[in-house]
């Protein structure tokens, strides 16, 4: 029997339980992956506690969308992946598990130079950062303001934007400023006087902003500094973004992503894997916990008590 984390009611982290489940079987177009690491994302905790809309729970609900592991079997019609291949998994419900059947198009080859923990850290944060920046048209000559630059999405956004020729200013606590500099950003502390500090760091102005924290301060400073409010996006304040006069992705955004935006999210993971393998991209890894401690992982992520990406290991 395989094992997986499930919950049967909305609630606090202690509703998460490790149970035995039937061994998955690969259907047409699917591969069964032995999961070696599962990425823990804020979205996982939001769904568990009911902070994001979801249907009523009719049967034990699986957890997790990102992971990495080894292909163990293939269903009919699968090409491009073979038994024994190391892969990263994205957008596959239930990665908090020992084994999972995954549509083959949601797998990306994982070279030996990239660890399972790194591969499991990519899907949601990398896809979100890449899609947001592509949707905003960030490129050479832009000055991008990233709020919460030291988070997983913020770090990815900094690295992509810098590689595309943009200047990046990133907010963060002073203890994180050296790391933000290492990623290529100009760090500024949040709090009173933020707009003035950003103006000082960007004397020619800010052209685009990505909000990864959702505070009123982040929204108001972005609106003060970016002339074109269509080039301000939040991934946190989706429900009230329209009232604020800005755009929203993820975070409960009212509009579904377009086909082009979904394609950008899909291409982000293999791009990041290639950059990681070449030493041109960084993933900050945090605590590595046993699968049985999924509830503790959720406690950590909700309390913002862990630096770096939390991963679960079966």
C-alpha positions as CSV (number, residue, x, y, z in Angstrom):
1,X,0.0,0.0,0.0
2,X,1.1,3.6,-0.7
3,X,0.8,6.3,1.9
4,X,-0.6,9.8,1.6
5,X,-1.6,12.8,3.7
6,X,-5.3,13.5,3.6
7,X,-7.9,15.5,5.5
8,X,-11.7,15.0,5.8
9,X,-12.6,18.4,7.3
10,X,-11.6,22.0,7.0
11,X,-9.5,23.1,9.9
12,X,-6.2,23.6,11.7
13,X,-3.1,21.6,10.7
14,X,-4.1,18.8,13.0
15,X,-6.8,17.7,10.5
16,X,-3.9,16.3,8.3
17,X,-3.4,12.6,8.7
18,X,-1.0,10.0,7.1
19,X,-3.0,7.0,5.9
20,X,-2.6,4.0,3.7
21,X,-4.1,4.3,0.2
22,X,-4.3,1.9,-2.8
23,X,-1.2,1.7,-4.9
24,X,-1.8,4.1,-7.8
25,X,-2.1,2.6,-11.3
26,X,-1.0,4.6,-14.4
27,X,-3.9,5.3,-16.7
28,X,-3.5,6.3,-20.3
29,X,-1.1,9.2,-20.6
30,X,0.0,8.9,-17.0
31,X,3.1,7.8,-15.1
32,X,3.3,6.5,-11.5
33,X,6.0,8.5,-9.7
34,X,7.7,7.3,-6.5
35,X,7.8,10.6,-4.6
36,X,11.1,11.5,-3.1
37,X,10.2,15.1,-2.0
38,X,7.0,17.1,-1.9
39,X,7.0,20.9,-1.9
40,X,4.9,22.7,0.8
41,X,3.2,25.8,-0.5
42,X,1.1,28.5,1.3
43,X,-1.7,27.4,-1.1
44,X,-1.8,24.0,0.5
45,X,-2.5,25.5,3.9
46,X,-5.0,28.0,2.6
47,X,-7.1,25.2,1.0
48,X,-6.9,23.1,4.2
49,X,-8.2,25.9,6.4
50,X,-10.8,27.0,3.9
51,X,-9.3,30.3,3.0
52,X,-9.7,29.5,-0.7
53,X,-12.9,28.4,-2.3
54,X,-13.3,24.6,-2.8
55,X,-16.1,22.1,-3.1
56,X,-17.5,20.3,-0.1
57,X,-15.3,17.4,1.1
58,X,-17.1,14.2,0.0
59,X,-14.1,11.9,0.4
60,X,-10.6,12.2,2.0
61,X,-8.9,15.1,0.3
62,X,-5.3,14.8,-0.9
63,X,-2.7,17.6,-0.4
64,X,0.1,19.1,-2.3
65,X,0.7,20.0,-6.0
66,X,4.6,20.0,-6.4
67,X,7.0,17.1,-6.0
68,X,9.9,15.2,-7.4
69,X,10.8,11.5,-7.7
70,X,11.4,8.6,-9.9
71,X,9.1,7.1,-12.6
72,X,8.1,3.6,-11.6
73,X,5.5,2.7,-14.3
74,X,3.9,4.1,-17.5
75,X,0.4,4.0,-18.8
76,X,-0.6,3.7,-22.5
77,X,0.5,6.4,-24.9
78,X,3.2,7.9,-22.7
79,X,6.2,9.2,-24.6
80,X,9.2,11.3,-23.6
81,X,9.6,9.7,-20.2
82,X,10.8,6.2,-19.2
83,X,10.8,4.0,-16.1
84,X,13.7,5.0,-13.8
85,X,13.7,8.7,-15.0
86,X,14.1,11.3,-12.3
87,X,11.3,13.9,-12.7
88,X,9.9,17.1,-11.2
89,X,6.1,17.1,-10.7
90,X,3.9,20.2,-11.1
91,X,0.1,20.8,-10.8
92,X,-0.6,17.2,-9.7
93,X,-3.0,17.0,-6.8
94,X,-1.7,14.8,-3.9
95,X,2.1,15.0,-3.9
96,X,2.2,14.6,-0.2
97,X,2.4,10.9,-0.7
98,X,4.8,8.0,-1.3
99,X,3.5,7.3,-4.8
100,X,1.3,9.2,-7.3
101,X,-0.2,8.8,-10.8
102,X,0.6,11.9,-12.7
103,X,-0.3,13.1,-16.2
104,X,2.9,12.8,-18.2
105,X,2.7,16.4,-19.5
106,X,3.1,17.6,-15.9
107,X,6.5,15.9,-15.5
108,X,9.9,17.5,-16.3
109,X,13.2,15.7,-16.6
110,X,15.4,16.3,-13.5
111,X,19.1,16.0,-14.2
112,X,21.5,14.7,-11.6
113,X,22.7,18.2,-10.9
114,X,19.3,19.1,-9.4
115,X,18.2,17.5,-6.2
116,X,14.8,16.1,-5.5
117,X,14.2,18.8,-2.9
118,X,15.0,21.5,-5.5
119,X,12.8,19.8,-8.0
120,X,9.9,19.7,-5.5
121,X,10.3,23.4,-4.8
122,X,9.6,24.7,-8.3
123,X,6.0,24.2,-9.5
124,X,3.8,26.8,-7.9
125,X,6.4,29.5,-6.9
126,X,8.4,29.3,-10.1
127,X,5.3,29.1,-12.3
128,X,3.7,32.0,-10.5
129,X,6.8,34.3,-10.8
130,X,7.4,33.5,-14.4
131,X,3.8,33.8,-15.5
132,X,3.4,37.1,-13.7
133,X,6.5,38.7,-15.2
134,X,5.6,37.4,-18.7
135,X,2.1,38.8,-18.4
136,X,3.5,42.1,-17.2
137,X,5.9,42.2,-20.1
138,X,8.9,42.7,-17.9
139,X,12.2,43.1,-19.8
140,X,15.2,45.2,-20.7
141,X,14.8,48.8,-19.4
142,X,12.2,48.1,-16.8
143,X,12.6,48.8,-13.1
144,X,10.6,46.2,-11.2
145,X,9.5,46.6,-7.6
146,X,9.1,43.2,-5.8
147,X,7.3,43.2,-2.5
148,X,8.5,40.4,-0.2
149,X,11.5,39.6,-2.4
150,X,12.9,37.0,0.0
151,X,9.9,34.7,-0.4
152,X,9.9,31.8,-2.9
153,X,8.0,33.7,-5.5
154,X,9.9,36.9,-4.9
155,X,13.3,35.2,-5.2
156,X,12.3,33.6,-8.5
157,X,10.9,36.8,-9.9
158,X,14.1,38.7,-9.1
159,X,16.2,36.1,-10.9
160,X,14.1,35.9,-14.0
161,X,13.7,39.7,-14.2
162,X,17.5,40.3,-13.8
163,X,18.3,37.8,-16.5
164,X,15.9,39.6,-18.8
165,X,17.7,42.9,-18.3
166,X,15.4,44.6,-15.7
167,X,16.6,46.5,-12.7
168,X,15.0,45.0,-9.6
169,X,14.2,46.6,-6.2
170,X,13.0,44.2,-3.6
171,X,11.6,44.8,-0.1
172,X,12.6,42.6,2.8
173,X,13.7,42.7,6.4
174,X,17.3,43.9,6.9
175,X,18.4,40.4,7.8
176,X,17.6,39.3,4.2
177,X,19.2,42.2,2.4
178,X,22.5,40.4,1.6
179,X,20.6,37.5,0.1
180,X,18.6,39.9,-2.1
181,X,21.8,41.5,-3.3
182,X,23.2,38.1,-4.1
183,X,20.1,37.4,-6.3
184,X,20.7,40.7,-8.2
185,X,18.2,43.0,-6.5
186,X,18.6,46.3,-4.7
187,X,17.1,45.7,-1.3
188,X,15.0,48.1,0.7
189,X,13.4,47.7,4.1
190,X,9.6,47.9,4.3
191,X,7.8,50.1,6.8
192,X,7.3,53.8,7.2
193,X,9.0,55.8,4.5
194,X,9.1,52.9,2.0
195,X,8.1,55.0,-1.0
196,X,10.9,57.4,-0.4
197,X,13.5,54.6,0.0
198,X,12.3,53.1,-3.3
199,X,12.5,56.5,-5.0
200,X,16.1,56.9,-3.8
201,X,17.0,53.4,-5.0
202,X,15.3,54.0,-8.4
203,X,15.9,57.7,-9.3
204,X,14.6,57.2,-12.8
205,X,11.4,55.6,-11.6
206,X,9.6,52.3,-11.2
207,X,7.8,50.9,-14.2
208,X,6.3,47.7,-12.9
209,X,5.4,46.1,-9.5
210,X,4.8,42.6,-8.2
211,X,3.1,42.3,-4.8
212,X,3.9,39.0,-3.0
213,X,2.8,40.1,0.5
214,X,-0.6,41.8,0.2
215,X,-0.2,44.6,2.7
216,X,-1.9,47.9,2.2
217,X,1.6,49.5,2.3
218,X,2.7,47.4,-0.7
219,X,-0.3,48.2,-2.7
220,X,-0.3,51.9,-2.0
221,X,3.4,52.3,-2.6
222,X,3.1,50.5,-5.9
223,X,0.2,52.7,-7.0
224,X,2.2,55.8,-6.0
225,X,5.3,54.8,-8.0
226,X,4.0,52.9,-11.0
227,X,2.3,55.2,-13.5
228,X,0.6,52.4,-15.5
229,X,-1.6,50.5,-12.9
230,X,-2.0,47.7,-15.5
231,X,1.6,46.9,-14.7
232,X,0.9,46.3,-11.0
233,X,-0.1,42.8,-10.1
234,X,-0.8,41.1,-6.7
235,X,-0.7,37.4,-6.0
236,X,-2.3,37.8,-2.6
237,X,-5.1,40.4,-2.8
238,X,-7.1,38.8,-5.6
239,X,-10.6,39.3,-4.3
240,X,-10.3,43.1,-4.0
241,X,-7.7,43.8,-6.7
242,X,-10.3,45.3,-9.1
243,X,-11.4,47.7,-6.3
244,X,-7.8,48.6,-5.8
245,X,-7.3,49.3,-9.5
246,X,-4.6,46.7,-10.1
247,X,-4.4,43.2,-11.6
248,X,-4.4,39.9,-9.8
249,X,-3.0,36.5,-10.5
250,X,-3.3,33.5,-8.2
251,X,-4.5,34.4,-4.7
252,X,-8.1,33.9,-5.6
253,X,-8.0,36.1,-8.7
254,X,-11.5,36.3,-10.2
255,X,-10.5,35.7,-13.8
256,X,-9.1,32.3,-14.8
257,X,-5.7,32.3,-16.5
258,X,-5.7,32.5,-20.3
259,X,-4.3,29.7,-22.4
260,X,-1.1,31.7,-23.0
261,X,-0.7,32.3,-19.2
262,X,-1.2,28.6,-18.5
263,X,1.5,27.8,-21.1
264,X,3.9,30.2,-19.5
265,X,3.4,28.5,-16.1
266,X,4.0,25.1,-17.8
267,X,7.3,26.2,-19.4
268,X,8.7,27.8,-16.3
269,X,9.7,24.6,-14.5
270,X,11.9,23.1,-17.3
271,X,13.5,26.5,-17.8
272,X,14.3,26.8,-14.1
273,X,15.6,23.2,-14.0
274,X,18.0,24.0,-16.9
275,X,19.2,27.2,-15.1
276,X,19.7,25.3,-11.8
277,X,21.7,22.6,-13.5
278,X,24.0,25.2,-15.1
279,X,24.4,27.0,-11.7
280,X,22.5,30.1,-12.9
281,X,19.5,29.9,-10.6
282,X,19.1,29.6,-6.8
283,X,16.5,27.8,-4.7
284,X,16.6,28.5,-1.0
285,X,15.9,25.2,0.7
286,X,14.4,25.2,4.3
287,X,13.4,22.5,6.7
288,X,13.2,18.9,5.3
289,X,10.6,17.0,7.3
290,X,9.2,13.5,7.2
291,X,5.9,13.0,5.4
292,X,4.3,12.1,8.8
293,X,5.0,15.7,10.0
294,X,2.9,17.4,7.4
295,X,0.8,19.1,10.1
296,X,4.0,20.6,11.5
297,X,5.0,21.8,8.1
298,X,1.7,23.6,7.8
299,X,2.2,25.2,11.2
300,X,5.6,26.5,10.1
301,X,4.4,27.9,6.8
302,X,1.4,29.6,8.4
303,X,3.5,31.2,11.1
304,X,6.2,32.3,8.6
305,X,8.6,30.5,10.9
306,X,10.8,28.8,8.4
307,X,13.4,30.4,6.1
308,X,13.5,28.7,2.7
309,X,11.3,26.1,1.0
310,X,9.8,23.4,3.3
311,X,9.8,19.9,1.8
312,X,8.3,16.7,3.0
313,X,10.2,13.4,2.5
314,X,8.3,10.0,2.5
